């Protein structure tokens, strides 16, 4: 008796999970976390209007979701001054990146990203046989000029850049991204991941012609809108590219209640403003905790703070292990030299307090090892 005959590509791939979830860690440690500060979730939660809308929608979950996400596209388009034909809605940015890779990447196709940038993008590219070409960060920022240079060198089909950036929390001004777009080689598509754009300073998001065929912008309801579990993301691009998603996407992949909740969340601008303020206060508190322990918090335009532990990656991994052991879930960058850092999401005061207790104890353990 034989099993399935996998493709040669799948046979060549390792079994990979880009991120180990906190639930997995809880099962491994045999206890729940007291603070969940590792997955860049929005611990302040979604708009009460979104919660109410989803609760009301729950009774109708026997229905499939609208496969066109018509209402959600309409409210996003109206706010952004574009047409619904410029928008694709999908199962978070992760789902949209997977569809994009399927549309564009064949085996052997070159793709350019930064070494240490968002690994789920790499996961999708590898899953369709693309060849990743990585360039180093310039300090703690992605390097637009190096990304463009590498794309020209290898004839890249895609260039991935996040602004603001994960895992460092850094950001480029709008003019830098606009200049990068102006330099994109013919035949290359710039993938601009703006998952954290709601938290960024004014002047971070560039003004881009929505009909420009050289770029696709990815945004999400997981961060600023506090709906990570609902899995709702959207992308903005020229209508021809948006229409191409219909060739490969899961037309019934969206959750109906999530669609309805996302509409309510997007319309509740006061709650978004409140959340952005709470995140800014929490970032300041995390920076204070870092300084209190002789560490340095990097400037952040996201809902997390990356903290430089001052030594090498082995030391930072010991610090992280000590914090996790004490019931606080956090993560860290995984590529040197950024693996000298730990990364801590913002959240409610009581969770930051738990981190403040765990950090000095973990640092003591790491130094004694």
C-alpha positions in Angstrom: 0.0 0.0 0.0 1.4 3.4 -1.0 0.8 6.9 0.1 0.3 10.1 -2.1 2.8 10.9 -4.8 4.0 14.4 -3.9 5.4 16.8 -6.4 9.2 17.0 -6.8 9.0 20.5 -5.4 7.1 19.5 -2.2 9.5 16.5 -1.8 12.4 19.0 -1.7 10.8 21.3 0.9 11.2 21.0 4.7 8.1 20.9 6.9 8.1 24.5 8.1 6.0 26.6 10.4 7.1 30.2 10.0 6.0 31.1 13.5 5.5 28.8 16.5 2.2 30.0 18.1 1.8 30.8 21.8 -0.6 27.9 22.1 2.1 25.5 21.0 4.5 27.0 23.6 1.8 26.7 26.3 1.4 23.0 25.5 5.1 22.4 25.6 5.6 24.2 28.9 2.4 22.7 30.4 1.0 26.0 31.6 -0.7 29.1 30.1 1.1 32.4 29.6 0.2 35.2 32.0 1.2 37.8 29.3 0.8 37.3 25.5 3.3 39.8 24.1 5.0 37.9 21.3 2.8 37.7 18.2 2.3 41.4 17.4 -1.4 41.1 18.2 -3.4 44.1 19.4 -4.0 43.3 23.0 -6.4 46.2 23.3 -8.9 44.3 21.2 -11.3 45.3 18.4 -13.9 48.0 18.4 -16.9 47.3 20.5 -18.9 48.0 17.3 -17.0 45.3 15.5 -17.6 42.8 18.3 -21.4 43.6 18.4 -21.6 43.3 14.6 -19.9 39.9 14.7 -22.1 38.7 17.6 -25.2 39.7 15.6 -23.8 37.9 12.5 -23.1 34.7 14.4 -26.6 33.4 14.0 -26.3 33.6 10.2 -23.0 31.7 10.1 -24.9 29.0 8.2 -24.5 31.2 5.2 -21.3 31.4 3.1 -19.6 34.8 3.1 -20.1 37.1 0.1 -17.3 35.8 -2.2 -16.8 39.3 -3.6 -16.5 41.0 -0.1 -18.6 43.7 -1.8 -19.5 45.8 1.2 -16.0 45.7 2.8 -14.4 46.7 -0.5 -16.9 49.6 -0.9 -16.1 51.1 2.5 -12.4 50.8 2.1 -12.5 52.3 -1.4 -14.6 55.2 -0.3 -12.1 56.1 2.5 -9.1 55.8 0.2 -10.6 57.5 -2.8 -10.2 54.6 -5.1 -12.6 52.1 -6.7 -13.5 48.6 -5.5 -11.8 47.3 -8.6 -8.5 48.4 -7.0 -9.0 46.2 -3.9 -8.7 42.5 -3.2 -9.8 41.1 0.2 -8.3 37.9 1.6 -7.5 35.8 4.6 -5.0 38.3 6.1 -1.9 39.5 4.4 -0.5 36.0 4.7 -3.3 34.6 2.6 -2.9 37.4 0.0 0.9 36.8 -0.2 0.2 33.2 -0.9 -2.1 34.0 -3.7 0.3 36.5 -5.1 3.1 34.0 -5.1 0.9 31.5 -6.9 0.1 34.2 -9.5 3.7 35.3 -10.2 6.2 32.7 -9.0 7.2 29.6 -11.0 10.0 27.2 -10.2 13.3 29.0 -10.4 11.9 32.5 -10.6 14.1 35.1 -8.7 12.5 37.0 -5.8 14.2 39.7 -3.6 13.7 40.4 0.1 15.8 41.5 3.1 17.7 38.9 5.2 15.6 38.6 8.4 12.4 40.2 7.0 8.9 38.7 7.3 9.4 34.9 6.9 5.9 34.0 5.8 6.6 35.8 2.5 9.7 33.6 2.1 7.6 30.5 3.0 5.1 31.2 0.1 7.8 31.9 -2.4 9.6 28.7 -1.5 6.3 26.8 -1.7 6.0 27.7 -5.4 9.6 27.0 -6.2 10.9 30.6 -6.3 14.6 31.4 -5.6 15.0 33.9 -2.7 17.8 36.5 -3.0 18.3 38.3 0.3 20.1 41.6 1.0 21.2 42.7 4.4 19.5 45.5 6.4 21.3 48.8 6.5 21.6 49.1 10.3 18.1 48.5 11.7 16.3 49.5 8.5 15.6 47.6 5.3 17.8 49.0 2.5 15.6 50.1 -0.5 18.6 50.9 -2.7 20.2 47.5 -2.1 16.8 45.7 -2.8 16.5 47.6 -6.1 20.1 46.8 -7.1 19.7 43.1 -6.3 16.4 43.0 -8.3 18.1 44.4 -11.3 21.0 42.0 -10.9 18.9 38.8 -10.8 15.8 39.9 -12.8 13.5 39.6 -9.9 9.8 39.0 -10.4 9.0 40.4 -6.9 10.6 42.7 -4.4 9.3 42.6 -0.8 9.6 45.5 1.6 7.7 46.3 4.7 7.2 49.8 5.9 7.0 50.0 8.9 9.3 47.0 9.3 8.9 43.7 11.1 10.9 42.6 13.1 12.8 45.9 13.8 9.9 48.4 14.1 11.8 50.8 11.9 10.3 52.8 9.1 11.1 54.9 6.0 9.6 58.2 5.1 7.1 58.3 2.2 9.7 59.9 -0.1 12.1 57.0 0.3 9.4 54.5 -0.7 8.3 56.7 -3.6 11.9 56.9 -4.9 12.2 53.1 -4.5 9.1 52.6 -6.7 10.5 55.0 -9.3 13.5 52.7 -9.6 11.6 49.3 -9.8 12.9 47.5 -12.9 10.6 46.6 -15.8 8.8 43.4 -15.2 9.3 43.5 -11.4 6.4 44.0 -8.9 7.1 45.8 -5.6 5.2 44.2 -2.7 4.8 46.9 -0.1 3.7 45.4 3.2 2.0 48.2 5.3 0.6 45.9 8.0 1.6 48.5 10.7 0.7 51.7 8.8 -1.9 52.8 11.3 0.8 53.2 14.0 3.3 55.0 11.8 4.1 58.7 11.9 2.3 61.0 9.4 4.3 61.1 6.2 5.1 57.4 6.2 2.6 56.2 3.6 3.4 57.5 0.1 0.9 58.9 -2.3 0.9 56.3 -5.1 -1.3 56.2 -8.2 -3.6 53.2 -7.6 -3.3 52.4 -11.3 0.5 52.0 -11.2 1.1 48.4 -12.3 4.5 48.2 -10.6 3.2 48.0 -7.0 0.8 46.1 -4.7 0.2 47.4 -1.2 -0.8 45.0 1.5 -2.8 46.1 4.6 -4.6 44.2 7.4 -7.2 44.3 10.1 -5.0 42.2 12.4 -2.9 45.1 13.9 -4.5 48.5 14.2 -8.0 47.1 14.2 -7.3 44.2 16.7 -8.9 41.5 14.6 -6.0 39.0 14.1 -8.2 36.0 14.8 -10.7 37.1 12.1 -8.1 36.9 9.3 -9.0 39.9 7.2 -6.5 41.6 5.0 -6.7 43.6 1.8 -4.4 44.7 -1.0 -4.5 47.8 -3.3 -3.2 47.5 -6.8 -4.1 48.2 -10.5 -7.4 46.6 -11.5 -5.7 44.2 -13.9 -3.6 42.6 -11.1 -6.6 42.6 -8.7 -8.7 40.8 -11.3 -6.0 38.2 -11.7 -6.5 37.1 -8.1 -9.8 35.6 -9.2 -7.9 33.0 -11.1 -6.4 31.4 -8.0 -8.0 32.7 -4.8 -10.4 30.7 -2.5 -13.6 32.4 -3.4 -15.3 31.2 -0.2 -12.2 31.6 2.0 -13.5 34.6 4.0 -15.5 34.2 7.2 -18.8 35.9 7.0 -18.8 37.4 10.5 -15.3 38.6 10.0 -16.3 40.5 6.9 -19.1 42.2 8.7 -16.9 42.9 11.7 -14.2 44.4 9.5 -16.8 46.9 8.0 -17.8 48.0 11.5 -14.2 48.3 12.7 -13.1 50.3 9.6 -16.0 52.7 10.2 -15.2 53.2 13.9 -12.4 55.8 13.4 -12.7 57.1 17.0 -11.8 53.6 18.4 -8.8 53.3 16.0 -7.5 56.7 17.2 -7.9 55.5 20.8 -6.0 52.3 20.1 -3.2 54.1 18.4 -2.9 56.3 21.5 -2.8 53.3 23.8 -0.2 51.6 21.7 2.0 54.8 21.8 1.7 54.9 25.6 2.6 51.2 25.8 5.6 51.6 23.6 6.9 54.4 25.9 6.4 52.1 28.9 8.3 49.3 27.2 11.1 51.7 26.4 11.2 52.7 30.1 11.4 49.1 31.2 14.3 48.5 28.8 16.2 51.5 30.2 15.5 50.5 33.7 17.4 47.2 32.9 20.3 48.9 31.2 19.0 48.0 27.7 18.0 50.1 24.6 14.7 50.1 23.0 14.8 50.8 19.2 12.5 53.5 17.8 9.2 51.9 16.7 6.4 52.8 14.3 4.5 49.6 15.1 2.6 47.9 17.9 5.8 46.3 19.2 9.2 47.4 20.6 12.4 45.7 19.6 14.9 45.8 22.6 18.6 45.5 22.1 20.0 43.2 24.7 23.5 44.6 24.1 25.3 41.3 23.3 25.0 38.5 20.7 22.2 36.3 19.6 23.1 33.5 22.1 22.7 35.9 24.9 19.4 37.3 23.6 18.1 33.7 23.2 18.9 33.0 26.8 17.1 36.2 27.8 14.1 35.2 25.8 14.0 31.7 27.3 14.1 33.2 30.8 11.2 35.5 30.0 9.1 32.7 28.5 9.9 30.4 31.5 8.3 33.1 33.7 5.1 33.0 31.7 5.5 35.9 29.4 5.3 35.1 25.7 7.7 37.2 23.5 9.7 36.6 20.3 12.9 37.8 18.7 14.5 38.5 15.3 16.2 35.4 14.0 19.0 36.7 11.8 22.3 38.3 13.0 23.0 41.0 13.9 19.3 41.7 14.8 19.1 38.5 16.9 20.9 40.5 19.6 17.4 41.8 20.3 14.1 40.6 21.7 10.8 41.8 20.4 7.9 42.7 22.7 4.3 43.6 21.6 2.4 46.4 23.3 -0.5 45.4 25.5 -2.5 46.2 28.6 -0.8 47.5 31.7 -1.0 44.2 33.6 0.8 42.3 30.8 3.6 44.9 30.6 3.9 44.7 34.4 4.5 40.9 34.0 7.2 41.6 31.5 8.8 44.2 33.8 9.0 41.5 36.5 10.3 38.8 34.2 13.0 40.8 32.3 15.5 41.5 35.1 15.3 37.9 36.3 15.9 36.6 32.8 18.8 39.0 32.3 20.3 37.7 35.6 19.9 34.1 34.4 21.4 34.9 31.0 24.5 36.6 32.5 25.1 33.7 35.0 25.0 31.1 32.2 
